[in-house]
Amino acid sequence: MDLVKNHLMYAVREEVEILKEQIRELVEKNSQLERENTLLKTLASPEQLEKFQSRLGPEEPAPESPQTPEAPGGSAV
């Protein structure tokens, strides 16, 4: 029984490490996209921004400040 438990614990730890790495990559990609979005907004003319926002439609307003969700327990993963 200990052998099964040890094997499962090892498999779970390995999966957790893979998921942590994926989270790091996604956070990095998200930051990059947010920087790019900010740059594009500063370079775009007001007319271009208005035209773009009219294409989005009223059901999808653009958030002004991104909010980072926290994991249960109050700590980010």
PDB file as gemmi writes it, atoms N, CA and C in Angstrom:
CRYST1    1.000    1.000    1.000  90.00  90.00  90.00 P 1                      
ATOM      1  N   MET A   1       0.832  -1.200   0.000  1.00  0.00           N  
ATOM      2  CA  MET A   1       0.000   0.000   0.000  1.00  0.00           C  
ATOM      3  C   MET A   1       0.867   1.250   0.000  1.00  0.00           C  
ATOM      4  N   ASP A   2       1.997   1.205   0.715  1.00  0.00           N  
ATOM      5  CA  ASP A   2       2.890   2.361   0.735  1.00  0.00           C  
ATOM      6  C   ASP A   2       3.469   2.640  -0.643  1.00  0.00           C  
ATOM      7  N   LEU A   3       3.727   1.593  -1.402  1.00  0.00           N  
ATOM      8  CA  LEU A   3       4.276   1.765  -2.747  1.00  0.00           C  
ATOM      9  C   LEU A   3       3.290   2.523  -3.641  1.00  0.00           C  
ATOM     10  N   VAL A   4       2.012   2.182  -3.546  1.00  0.00           N  
ATOM     11  CA  VAL A   4       0.979   2.863  -4.333  1.00  0.00           C  
ATOM     12  C   VAL A   4       0.876   4.323  -3.897  1.00  0.00           C  
ATOM     13  N   LYS A   5       0.878   4.531  -2.583  1.00  0.00           N  
ATOM     14  CA  LYS A   5       0.778   5.891  -2.058  1.00  0.00           C  
ATOM     15  C   LYS A   5       1.971   6.729  -2.515  1.00  0.00           C  
ATOM     16  N   ASN A   6       3.164   6.196  -2.427  1.00  0.00           N  
ATOM     17  CA  ASN A   6       4.365   6.932  -2.841  1.00  0.00           C  
ATOM     18  C   ASN A   6       4.327   7.241  -4.337  1.00  0.00           C  
ATOM     19  N   HIS A   7       3.882   6.273  -5.114  1.00  0.00           N  
ATOM     20  CA  HIS A   7       3.795   6.495  -6.562  1.00  0.00           C  
ATOM     21  C   HIS A   7       2.795   7.605  -6.879  1.00  0.00           C  
ATOM     22  N   LEU A   8       1.644   7.582  -6.243  1.00  0.00           N  
ATOM     23  CA  LEU A   8       0.633   8.609  -6.474  1.00  0.00           C  
ATOM     24  C   LEU A   8       1.131   9.988  -6.027  1.00  0.00           C  
ATOM     25  N   MET A   9       1.793  10.052  -4.890  1.00  0.00           N  
ATOM     26  CA  MET A   9       2.326  11.325  -4.393  1.00  0.00           C  
ATOM     27  C   MET A   9       3.361  11.880  -5.374  1.00  0.00           C  
ATOM     28  N   TYR A  10       4.209  11.024  -5.900  1.00  0.00           N  
ATOM     29  CA  TYR A  10       5.212  11.448  -6.866  1.00  0.00           C  
ATOM     30  C   TYR A  10       4.531  11.979  -8.129  1.00  0.00           C  
ATOM     31  N   ALA A  11       3.522  11.265  -8.613  1.00  0.00           N  
ATOM     32  CA  ALA A  11       2.805  11.679  -9.818  1.00  0.00           C  
ATOM     33  C   ALA A  11       2.107  13.026  -9.605  1.00  0.00           C  
ATOM     34  N   VAL A  12       1.521  13.209  -8.446  1.00  0.00           N  
ATOM     35  CA  VAL A  12       0.834  14.466  -8.138  1.00  0.00           C  
ATOM     36  C   VAL A  12       1.841  15.608  -8.058  1.00  0.00           C  
ATOM     37  N   ARG A  13       2.968  15.385  -7.398  1.00  0.00           N  
ATOM     38  CA  ARG A  13       3.999  16.432  -7.305  1.00  0.00           C  
ATOM     39  C   ARG A  13       4.507  16.822  -8.688  1.00  0.00           C  
ATOM     40  N   GLU A  14       4.697  15.826  -9.533  1.00  0.00           N  
ATOM     41  CA  GLU A  14       5.164  16.093 -10.894  1.00  0.00           C  
ATOM     42  C   GLU A  14       4.139  16.926 -11.660  1.00  0.00           C  
ATOM     43  N   GLU A  15       2.887  16.573 -11.524  1.00  0.00           N  
ATOM     44  CA  GLU A  15       1.816  17.317 -12.201  1.00  0.00           C  
ATOM     45  C   GLU A  15       1.730  18.741 -11.664  1.00  0.00           C  
ATOM     46  N   VAL A  16       1.895  18.921 -10.372  1.00  0.00           N  
ATOM     47  CA  VAL A  16       1.866  20.255  -9.771  1.00  0.00           C  
ATOM     48  C   VAL A  16       2.986  21.115 -10.345  1.00  0.00           C  
ATOM     49  N   GLU A  17       4.169  20.557 -10.499  1.00  0.00           N  
ATOM     50  CA  GLU A  17       5.295  21.308 -11.060  1.00  0.00           C  
ATOM     51  C   GLU A  17       5.013  21.721 -12.500  1.00  0.00           C  
ATOM     52  N   ILE A  18       4.415  20.825 -13.269  1.00  0.00           N  
ATOM     53  CA  ILE A  18       4.059  21.141 -14.657  1.00  0.00           C  
ATOM     54  C   ILE A  18       3.044  22.281 -14.689  1.00  0.00           C  
ATOM     55  N   LEU A  19       2.037  22.205 -13.821  1.00  0.00           N  
ATOM     56  CA  LEU A  19       1.013  23.243 -13.786  1.00  0.00           C  
ATOM     57  C   LEU A  19       1.586  24.581 -13.322  1.00  0.00           C  
ATOM     58  N   LYS A  20       2.505  24.560 -12.352  1.00  0.00           N  
ATOM     59  CA  LYS A  20       3.148  25.797 -11.903  1.00  0.00           C  
ATOM     60  C   LYS A  20       3.915  26.449 -13.048  1.00  0.00           C  
ATOM     61  N   GLU A  21       4.602  25.648 -13.833  1.00  0.00           N  
ATOM     62  CA  GLU A  21       5.358  26.179 -14.971  1.00  0.00           C  
ATOM     63  C   GLU A  21       4.402  26.775 -16.006  1.00  0.00           C  
ATOM     64  N   GLN A  22       3.285  26.106 -16.255  1.00  0.00           N  
ATOM     65  CA  GLN A  22       2.297  26.639 -17.198  1.00  0.00           C  
ATOM     66  C   GLN A  22       1.730  27.963 -16.692  1.00  0.00           C  
ATOM     67  N   ILE A  23       1.491  28.057 -15.395  1.00  0.00           N  
ATOM     68  CA  ILE A  23       0.984  29.291 -14.805  1.00  0.00           C  
ATOM     69  C   ILE A  23       2.006  30.410 -14.985  1.00  0.00           C  
ATOM     70  N   ARG A  24       3.281  30.117 -14.722  1.00  0.00           N  
ATOM     71  CA  ARG A  24       4.327  31.127 -14.905  1.00  0.00           C  
ATOM     72  C   ARG A  24       4.362  31.619 -16.351  1.00  0.00           C  
ATOM     73  N   GLU A  25       4.277  30.693 -17.298  1.00  0.00           N  
ATOM     74  CA  GLU A  25       4.291  31.063 -18.711  1.00  0.00           C  
ATOM     75  C   GLU A  25       3.078  31.918 -19.083  1.00  0.00           C  
ATOM     76  N   LEU A  26       1.915  31.552 -18.563  1.00  0.00           N  
ATOM     77  CA  LEU A  26       0.707  32.311 -18.872  1.00  0.00           C  
ATOM     78  C   LEU A  26       0.742  33.702 -18.242  1.00  0.00           C  
ATOM     79  N   VAL A  27       1.276  33.807 -17.040  1.00  0.00           N  
ATOM     80  CA  VAL A  27       1.397  35.116 -16.390  1.00  0.00           C  
ATOM     81  C   VAL A  27       2.344  36.000 -17.192  1.00  0.00           C  
ATOM     82  N   GLU A  28       3.443  35.423 -17.645  1.00  0.00           N  
ATOM     83  CA  GLU A  28       4.401  36.175 -18.455  1.00  0.00           C  
ATOM     84  C   GLU A  28       3.756  36.628 -19.766  1.00  0.00           C  
ATOM     85  N   LYS A  29       3.044  35.737 -20.425  1.00  0.00           N  
ATOM     86  CA  LYS A  29       2.369  36.066 -21.688  1.00  0.00           C  
ATOM     87  C   LYS A  29       1.315  37.141 -21.463  1.00  0.00           C  
ATOM     88  N   ASN A  30       0.575  37.042 -20.372  1.00  0.00           N  
ATOM     89  CA  ASN A  30      -0.445  38.023 -20.042  1.00  0.00           C  
ATOM     90  C   ASN A  30       0.181  39.399 -19.828  1.00  0.00           C  
ATOM     91  N   SER A  31       1.281  39.447 -19.103  1.00  0.00           N  
ATOM     92  CA  SER A  31       1.964  40.713 -18.865  1.00  0.00           C  
ATOM     93  C   SER A  31       2.444  41.323 -20.173  1.00  0.00           C  
ATOM     94  N   GLN A  32       2.992  40.493 -21.035  1.00  0.00           N  
ATOM     95  CA  GLN A  32       3.471  40.960 -22.333  1.00  0.00           C  
ATOM     96  C   GLN A  32       2.313  41.546 -23.152  1.00  0.00           C  
ATOM     97  N   LEU A  33       1.184  40.843 -23.170  1.00  0.00           N  
ATOM     98  CA  LEU A  33       0.027  41.313 -23.924  1.00  0.00           C  
ATOM     99  C   LEU A  33      -0.549  42.601 -23.335  1.00  0.00           C  
ATOM    100  N   GLU A  34      -0.532  42.720 -22.004  1.00  0.00           N  
ATOM    101  CA  GLU A  34      -1.020  43.943 -21.374  1.00  0.00           C  
ATOM    102  C   GLU A  34      -0.124  45.129 -21.734  1.00  0.00           C  
ATOM    103  N   ARG A  35       1.195  44.909 -21.744  1.00  0.00           N  
ATOM    104  CA  ARG A  35       2.118  45.984 -22.128  1.00  0.00           C  
ATOM    105  C   ARG A  35       1.881  46.388 -23.583  1.00  0.00           C  
ATOM    106  N   GLU A  36       1.715  45.388 -24.444  1.00  0.00           N  
ATOM    107  CA  GLU A  36       1.459  45.654 -25.859  1.00  0.00           C  
ATOM    108  C   GLU A  36       0.151  46.408 -26.037  1.00  0.00           C  
ATOM    109  N   ASN A  37      -0.873  46.002 -25.308  1.00  0.00           N  
ATOM    110  CA  ASN A  37      -2.174  46.665 -25.379  1.00  0.00           C  
ATOM    111  C   ASN A  37      -2.063  48.119 -24.935  1.00  0.00           C  
ATOM    112  N   THR A  38      -1.340  48.369 -23.859  1.00  0.00           N  
ATOM    113  CA  THR A  38      -1.152  49.734 -23.364  1.00  0.00           C  
ATOM    114  C   THR A  38      -0.423  50.582 -24.404  1.00  0.00           C  
ATOM    115  N   LEU A  39       0.617  50.024 -24.991  1.00  0.00           N  
ATOM    116  CA  LEU A  39       1.367  50.743 -26.020  1.00  0.00           C  
ATOM    117  C   LEU A  39       0.470  51.071 -27.213  1.00  0.00           C  
ATOM    118  N   LEU A  40      -0.297  50.089 -27.661  1.00  0.00           N  
ATOM    119  CA  LEU A  40      -1.181  50.320 -28.802  1.00  0.00           C  
ATOM    120  C   LEU A  40      -2.236  51.378 -28.491  1.00  0.00           C  
ATOM    121  N   LYS A  41      -2.741  51.374 -27.252  1.00  0.00           N  
ATOM    122  CA  LYS A  41      -3.730  52.381 -26.864  1.00  0.00           C  
ATOM    123  C   LYS A  41      -3.121  53.777 -26.888  1.00  0.00           C  
ATOM    124  N   THR A  42      -1.875  53.898 -26.453  1.00  0.00           N  
ATOM    125  CA  THR A  42      -1.241  55.219 -26.444  1.00  0.00           C  
ATOM    126  C   THR A  42      -0.927  55.696 -27.858  1.00  0.00           C  
ATOM    127  N   LEU A  43      -0.673  54.771 -28.772  1.00  0.00           N  
ATOM    128  CA  LEU A  43      -0.329  55.155 -30.141  1.00  0.00           C  
ATOM    129  C   LEU A  43      -1.560  55.370 -31.025  1.00  0.00           C  
ATOM    130  N   ALA A  44      -2.684  54.836 -30.618  1.00  0.00           N  
ATOM    131  CA  ALA A  44      -3.901  54.939 -31.424  1.00  0.00           C  
ATOM    132  C   ALA A  44      -4.528  56.323 -31.257  1.00  0.00           C  
ATOM    133  N   SER A  45      -5.121  56.808 -32.328  1.00  0.00           N  
ATOM    134  CA  SER A  45      -5.828  58.092 -32.269  1.00  0.00           C  
ATOM    135  C   SER A  45      -7.191  57.876 -31.589  1.00  0.00           C  
ATOM    136  N   PRO A  46      -7.772  58.935 -31.061  1.00  0.00           N  
ATOM    137  CA  PRO A  46      -9.103  58.796 -30.435  1.00  0.00           C  
ATOM    138  C   PRO A  46     -10.148  58.234 -31.411  1.00  0.00           C  
ATOM    139  N   GLU A  47     -10.022  58.591 -32.687  1.00  0.00           N  
ATOM    140  CA  GLU A  47     -10.971  58.087 -33.685  1.00  0.00           C  
ATOM    141  C   GLU A  47     -10.822  56.576 -33.849  1.00  0.00           C  
ATOM    142  N   GLN A  48      -9.586  56.101 -33.862  1.00  0.00           N  
ATOM    143  CA  GLN A  48      -9.344  54.665 -33.995  1.00  0.00           C  
ATOM    144  C   GLN A  48      -9.878  53.913 -32.782  1.00  0.00           C  
ATOM    145  N   LEU A  49      -9.653  54.448 -31.586  1.00  0.00           N  
ATOM    146  CA  LEU A  49     -10.157  53.813 -30.363  1.00  0.00           C  
ATOM    147  C   LEU A  49     -11.681  53.753 -30.370  1.00  0.00           C  
ATOM    148  N   GLU A  50     -12.306  54.858 -30.792  1.00  0.00           N  
ATOM    149  CA  GLU A  50     -13.773  54.884 -30.830  1.00  0.00           C  
ATOM    150  C   GLU A  50     -14.307  53.856 -31.826  1.00  0.00           C  
ATOM    151  N   LYS A  51     -13.656  53.761 -32.991  1.00  0.00           N  
ATOM    152  CA  LYS A  51     -14.082  52.797 -34.003  1.00  0.00           C  
ATOM    153  C   LYS A  51     -13.929  51.369 -33.483  1.00  0.00           C  
ATOM    154  N   PHE A  52     -12.822  51.104 -32.819  1.00  0.00           N  
ATOM    155  CA  PHE A  52     -12.579  49.766 -32.271  1.00  0.00           C  
ATOM    156  C   PHE A  52     -13.596  49.417 -31.189  1.00  0.00           C  
ATOM    157  N   GLN A  53     -13.850  50.356 -30.282  1.00  0.00           N  
ATOM    158  CA  GLN A  53     -14.792  50.091 -29.192  1.00  0.00           C  
ATOM    159  C   GLN A  53     -16.210  49.897 -29.725  1.00  0.00           C  
ATOM    160  N   SER A  54     -16.548  50.566 -30.830  1.00  0.00           N  
ATOM    161  CA  SER A  54     -17.890  50.382 -31.399  1.00  0.00           C  
ATOM    162  C   SER A  54     -18.031  48.981 -31.983  1.00  0.00           C  
ATOM    163  N   ARG A  55     -16.918  48.385 -32.415  1.00  0.00           N  
ATOM    164  CA  ARG A  55     -16.958  47.015 -32.935  1.00  0.00           C  
ATOM    165  C   ARG A  55     -17.159  45.996 -31.817  1.00  0.00           C  
ATOM    166  N   LEU A  56     -16.662  46.309 -30.623  1.00  0.00           N  
ATOM    167  CA  LEU A  56     -16.793  45.379 -29.492  1.00  0.00           C  
ATOM    168  C   LEU A  56     -18.241  45.191 -29.089  1.00  0.00           C  
ATOM    169  N   GLY A  57     -19.010  46.243 -29.142  1.00  0.00           N  
ATOM    170  CA  GLY A  57     -20.409  46.154 -28.749  1.00  0.00           C  
ATOM    171  C   GLY A  57     -20.581  46.483 -27.277  1.00  0.00           C  
ATOM    172  N   PRO A  58     -21.811  46.744 -26.850  1.00  0.00           N  
ATOM    173  CA  PRO A  58     -22.069  47.166 -25.470  1.00  0.00           C  
ATOM    174  C   PRO A  58     -21.934  46.047 -24.445  1.00  0.00           C  
ATOM    175  N   GLU A  59     -22.043  44.788 -24.860  1.00  0.00           N  
ATOM    176  CA  GLU A  59     -22.006  43.693 -23.883  1.00  0.00           C  
ATOM    177  C   GLU A  59     -20.596  43.359 -23.414  1.00  0.00           C  
ATOM    178  N   GLU A  60     -19.584  43.944 -24.036  1.00  0.00           N  
ATOM    179  CA  GLU A  60     -18.208  43.608 -23.678  1.00  0.00           C  
ATOM    180  C   GLU A  60     -17.386  44.870 -23.420  1.00  0.00           C  
ATOM    181  N   PRO A  61     -17.641  45.568 -22.295  1.00  0.00           N  
ATOM    182  CA  PRO A  61     -16.887  46.783 -22.020  1.00  0.00           C  
ATOM    183  C   PRO A  61     -15.433  46.460 -21.682  1.00  0.00           C  
ATOM    184  N   ALA A  62     -14.542  47.326 -22.093  1.00  0.00           N  
ATOM    185  CA  ALA A  62     -13.114  47.122 -21.832  1.00  0.00           C  
ATOM    186  C   ALA A  62     -12.797  47.578 -20.412  1.00  0.00           C  
ATOM    187  N   PRO A  63     -12.234  46.706 -19.580  1.00  0.00           N  
ATOM    188  CA  PRO A  63     -11.886  47.096 -18.215  1.00  0.00           C  
ATOM    189  C   PRO A  63     -10.694  48.053 -18.224  1.00  0.00           C  
ATOM    190  N   GLU A  64     -10.759  49.061 -17.368  1.00  0.00           N  
ATOM    191  CA  GLU A  64      -9.679  50.039 -17.289  1.00  0.00           C  
ATOM    192  C   GLU A  64      -8.511  49.541 -16.452  1.00  0.00           C  
ATOM    193  N   SER A  65      -8.808  48.823 -15.357  1.00  0.00           N  
ATOM    194  CA  SER A  65      -7.728  48.313 -14.512  1.00  0.00           C  
ATOM    195  C   SER A  65      -7.887  46.802 -14.368  1.00  0.00           C  
ATOM    196  N   PRO A  66      -6.885  46.040 -14.824  1.00  0.00           N  
ATOM    197  CA  PRO A  66      -6.978  44.579 -14.700  1.00  0.00           C  
ATOM    198  C   PRO A  66      -6.902  44.153 -13.246  1.00  0.00           C  
ATOM    199  N   GLN A  67      -7.693  43.153 -12.910  1.00  0.00           N  
ATOM    200  CA  GLN A  67      -7.691  42.643 -11.549  1.00  0.00           C  
ATOM    201  C   GLN A  67      -7.149  41.235 -11.548  1.00  0.00           C  
ATOM    202  N   THR A  68      -6.237  40.956 -10.623  1.00  0.00           N  
ATOM    203  CA  THR A  68      -5.631  39.653 -10.528  1.00  0.00           C  
ATOM    204  C   THR A  68      -6.421  38.807  -9.550  1.00  0.00           C  
ATOM    205  N   PRO A  69      -7.001  37.695 -10.010  1.00  0.00           N  
ATOM    206  CA  PRO A  69      -7.734  36.823  -9.081  1.00  0.00           C  
ATOM    207  C   PRO A  69      -6.768  36.113  -8.158  1.00  0.00           C  
ATOM    208  N   GLU A  70      -7.217  35.922  -6.939  1.00  0.00           N  
ATOM    209  CA  GLU A  70      -6.391  35.214  -5.966  1.00  0.00           C  
ATOM    210  C   GLU A  70      -6.923  33.805  -5.771  1.00  0.00           C  
ATOM    211  N   ALA A  71      -6.029  32.924  -5.418  1.00  0.00           N  
ATOM    212  CA  ALA A  71      -6.415  31.560  -5.126  1.00  0.00           C  
ATOM    213  C   ALA A  71      -7.161  31.540  -3.789  1.00  0.00           C  
ATOM    214  N   PRO A  72      -8.007  30.540  -3.561  1.00  0.00           N  
ATOM    215  CA  PRO A  72      -8.684  30.440  -2.262  1.00  0.00           C  
ATOM    216  C   PRO A  72      -7.655  30.407  -1.145  1.00  0.00           C  
ATOM    217  N   GLY A  73      -7.967  31.123  -0.089  1.00  0.00           N  
ATOM    218  CA  GLY A  73      -7.031  31.185   1.030  1.00  0.00           C  
ATOM    219  C   GLY A  73      -6.262  32.480   1.017  1.00  0.00           C  
ATOM    220  N   GLY A  74      -6.456  33.305  -0.019  1.00  0.00           N  
ATOM    221  CA  GLY A  74      -5.848  34.613  -0.063  1.00  0.00           C  
ATOM    222  C   GLY A  74      -4.440  34.655  -0.603  1.00  0.00           C  
ATOM    223  N   SER A  75      -3.928  33.567  -1.165  1.00  0.00           N  
ATOM    224  CA  SER A  75      -2.571  33.603  -1.700  1.00  0.00           C  
ATOM    225  C   SER A  75      -2.592  33.265  -3.177  1.00  0.00           C  
ATOM    226  N   ALA A  76      -1.835  34.040  -3.931  1.00  0.00           N  
ATOM    227  CA  ALA A  76      -1.751  33.771  -5.368  1.00  0.00           C  
ATOM    228  C   ALA A  76      -0.885  32.538  -5.593  1.00  0.00           C  
ATOM    229  N   VAL A  77      -1.197  31.783  -6.635  1.00  0.00           N  
ATOM    230  CA  VAL A  77      -0.457  30.563  -6.930  1.00  0.00           C  
ATOM    231  C   VAL A  77       0.768  30.878  -7.743  1.00  0.00           C  
TER     232      VAL A  77                                                      
END                                                                             
